[in-house]
Amino acid sequence: MSDPFSAEASNKVDTRGVRATYERWPSLAREGFKVKVELPGRVRSKAYVLGMGGSASGGDILAGWLSGREGIEMEVFKGHLPIGDMSDAIAIASSASGQTEETILMMKTALEKGATVVSISGGGKLKEVSANLGVPHIDMPEVVAPRYMLPFIIFSTLAVVNRGLDLGAEEEAVQAFTAMDEEAKEVNISVDPSKNGAKSLALKILDKTPAIFGARVTHGVGIRFKNVLNENCKKHAYFDGVPDAFHNEIEAWEDPRTDFVPIFLRHSLESERDRERTDVMFDILTKSGKSPVQLRGRGKPSLGQLVSLVYRLDMTSYYLAVALGRDPFPTRHIDALKKST
């Protein structure tokens, strides 16, 4: 089979070197976990990530990872804070651009509610406001566009939460880095589609609309995959959560006019009921000729499974953009929307 995702094809459409940034993902993850911030000594039980869009994706993924841990609460707020007292919480305000007004407002509100606040950005107004308010700030390294900062956001957020909530996650973080290293070898552009999980998935969804499904633990990964398909590939996709999809969405698969490919994101921390029902749904769609796909991350450590899977899916979006002849970097409609509002 010829490779439609060759370096030559990539170089023709990738005008800003997005691929080079993706190749940095394992090192960006390690860089993120090395960050140090000063926090008051006491251990807290809650962590909140404040952000919008891709800047909140790291929080979404970590919240899924922590969803099965008793006594630990992690939630992502986008746009407003509907809770009261936050004196027992760490709040991480995340904005890759540093210019997101909603994130800055949420940070100020979290301070007023008594939270211990840390900010993460690539500079901008968030950094300036943090300095004025005495909020510890983490500087993001420079990359080609904010949405490609995800591994640094995940692991810098984890570094803060790990200390503030006393998670003891150092060993699992190291295992996650190893999983990303292994994934990087497989999804590298030099690897043939028959052995490259990202390229092979891109081929399966090239002429179809991805319908992505995930349980609580993979919810953040699913949302991220949908978003990068939209932004990198300029392609429609949608995500539905498990178990909600079993109560309504499943019936739509009887429609013969749809041309979707169902993609199930699996993980070892799925609840037993979600696992059983997802297996049944997969069988139903297989027998219906819908050719569903199941995807898992690498290894046994739960965080490594998540970050290696999100790496493969982001690379899938990149290779799909190459095959479609679409530059993954520009987001013209988003830029036009921002300028007009």
N, C-alpha and C positions, 0 to 999 in steps of 0.2 A: 504494500500500500504506500502510495506517495504521501508525503507529509505536507498538508496544507498549512501547517503552523511553523514553517521553517524560519530560521533566522533571517533569511532574505525577505520573506513575506512580512515578518515582524518589522524589519527596518523600514519598509516602505510606508507603513501606516503609523508606527509609533514615533511621532515627531519629537517627543519630549523625554524619551528614555524611561518610560514607565517600567519596562521589563527589568531594567537595572535596579530600580527601587524594590521590586518584588524579590529580586535575588538577595537583597539586603535584609529581608524579613527576619531570619534567625538572629542576625546581629542586632537588629533594632529591638527584638524581644529581650535579649540579654542586656542591652543598654538601658532599657526601661526598668528592669528589675534592680539595677544598681543604684537608682536614685535614692537620695537620703533627704528626709525632711524632719524637722524637729516637731515632735508631738508631746503634749502633756503626758505624764507617766501612766495614768490610769488606763485600764483596758475597757473598751466599749463593747456593746453587743450589736450595734447597728451601723450600717454604712450605706450612704446614699450617693449615687452618681447624678450630677446635674449637667445636662447637656442636650444637644439637639443633633439629629441626623447621625452621620458617621462618627461624630465625636462622642456620642453616647454608646456606640456599638461595643466598646470594650466593657462598659458597665453591664450591658445586656448579656454578654457572654459570661462574665464572671458571676452575675446573678444566677444564671442557669447552673453554673458549676457548683455554687454554694446552696442551691435550692434544697438539696437533700440533707444538709447539715443542721442538726438540732441546735437551737440556741443562737443561731447566726441569722441575722436579717440583712439582706442587701436588696436595694430597690433602685430603679432608675426613674428619675423625674425629668419630664420634657415639657418645658414651658411654664410650669407653675408648681408650687409646693402645697399640696392639700393637707398637710399634717401640722400638728401643733408644736409642742415642745420638742426640741432636737438636742437637748443637753447631753443625751447619752449616745450621740451619733457623730460619726465622721462624715463630712460631706465633701465630695471631690467635684469641683467645678471643672468641666473639660470642654475646651474649644480649640480645635486644631488651628483655626485661623486666628483665634484670639479676639475676634470682632463680634461674636454672637451676643446680641443684646439680651436675649432671653436667659442665656447662661449667666451673664453678669448680674441681672436682676435676681435670679434664683440664688446666686452666691450671697448677695447682700441680705436677702430674706433669711437664708440659712444662718447667717451670723446673728441676725436679730432674734432668731429662735433658739440661740444658744449652742449651735453646732460647732465642733472643731472643724475648720474649713481648710482645705488645700486646693490650689488651682493648678491646672495643667494646660499649657497652650504653646503655640509657636510665636509668642510675643503678643503684639497688639494691645488693645484696650484692656483685655482681661488681666494682663500682666501689670499694666499701669495701675488699675483699680486695686489689684491685690496688694501692690506695694503701699498704696495709700492707706489701705485698711489693715495692714500688718498681717496679711494672709501669706503663708509659705507658698512659693510658686515653683513649679517644675517646668523647665524649658524643654520643649520638644526639639529634636534635631531637624534640620532642614531636609525636606523631601520634595518631590516634584509637584505634589498636590496633597492637601490635607487628608483625603480619604485613604491614602496609602500609608498613613501613620499608624494603622490599627495595632500592630504588635507592640509598638512602644506604648500606646495608650493602655492596652491590656495589662502589660507587665509593670508599668509605672503605677497604675491604679492598684494592682495587686501588691506592689511594694508598700504602698501606704496602708491598704487594708490589712495586709499581713501583720504589720506592726501594731496598728490601732486596735485590731480585734484579736491579736495574738493567735493567728491561725496556725503557725508552724508550717508554712507552705514551702519552705526553702527547698526541700528535697523534691517535692512534686514539680516545682518550677524548673529545676535542673533536668528532670525527666521530660518535661514539656519541651525544653530547648533541644534535647536529643531527638524527640519526635519530629520537631520542625526541621532539624538537620537532615533526617532521613527522608522527610517529605520533599525537601528541596532537591535532593538528588533525583527523585522520581519525576518531579514536575519540571525539571530543567528543559529548556528548549531543545537541547541536543538529543533528548530521549524520544524514541519513536512512539507514535500514538498507541501502538499495541502494548507498550509497557509504561505509558505515561497516563496516570489516572485522570489528570486534568484535561489532556488532549482527547482522550477517549470519551469523556463525558461531554466535551464541547461538540464532538461529532454527533452524539446522540440527540443533542438539543438544537443543532444548527438550524433546522427548518421547522422547529416546534416551539411552543410556548411552555416554559417550565412551570409546573405546579408543585411547589415545595411544601413538605410537611415535616413538622418536628414536634416532639414533646417539650415539656418545660425546660429540660436541660439543654436542648439544642435550639430553643426558640431564638436566641440571639444570633446563632450561626445562620439560621434560616432567613431572618430579616436581613442580615448582612449580605447573604448571597443574592437575595432579591434586589437589594439596592445597587450592588456592583454590576449586576446584569443590566439594570436600568442605566447606570452612569457610564460604565466602560463600553458596553455593547450597544447602547441605545436600543434596548430590546425589552419588550414587555415580559413580566414574570409576576407570579403572585405567591404568597405564603399563607398557609393556614395552620393553626396550632392543633395539636393533639391534646385532649380528646374531642375538642369542638368539631373537628372535621368528620367525626363518626356520627354526629347527630344531624347533620344537614348537607354538608358539601359532598359527601359520598354519593348522594343520589344524582348529582349532576353528571356523573360519569356515564349515565345511560344515554346522554345526548350524543348521537352519532356525528354531529356536525363539528364538534370540538376537535382541536388538533393539539392537545396538551400532552406533555410527557410527565407523569407523576414521579417525583423524587422524594424519597423518604430518608431523612437524616436520623441515623440511629446512634445509640450510646448505651454504655453499660449501666448508667444510672437511671434509665427509664424505669418508671414504676412497673410492677408486674402486670397490672391491668392494661396500661398503655402498650407494653410490649406485646401482650397477647392480641390485643385488638389491632395493632399495627400489622402484625403478622397476618391476621385474617384479611385485613383490607388489602394488603399486598397480594394475597392469593386471589381475592375477588377480582382485582384489576388485571392480574396476570391471565386469569381464565377468560376475562372479557377482551383480551387482545390489546390492552393498553400499554404493554411493555414497560412496567414500572421499574425504577432503579432504586436500589438501596445503597447507601453510602455510610461508611464508618471511618473514624479517625484511627490513628495508629496506637498500638500498645494497650496496656492495662490502666495506667494512671489516668484518671478521668480528665484532668486539665490537658494533658498531652493529646488525648483523643479529640478534644474540642479545637485546640489551636492548630493541630495538623490538618483537621478537616477544613477549617476556615481557610487555611493556606491553599489547599487543593482547590477549593471552590473559587477563591479569588483568581487563581491562575486559570481556572476554567473560563472565567469571564474574560480574562486577557486573551486567551487563545481564540475564544469565540469572536472577540472583536477583530482579531487579525484575520480570521477566516471570512468575516463579513466585510473586510476592507474598511473598518471604521476605527479612526484614531481614538484610543481609550481615554486620552487626556481631556479634551474639551468638553464642557457641559454648557452648551450655548443657550439652551432654554432656561436653565437655572440662572445663568448670568443675566439674561434679559429680564427675567422675573425680578431679580434683586435690584436691577437698575431702575425698574419702573415702579417700585413700591417703597 
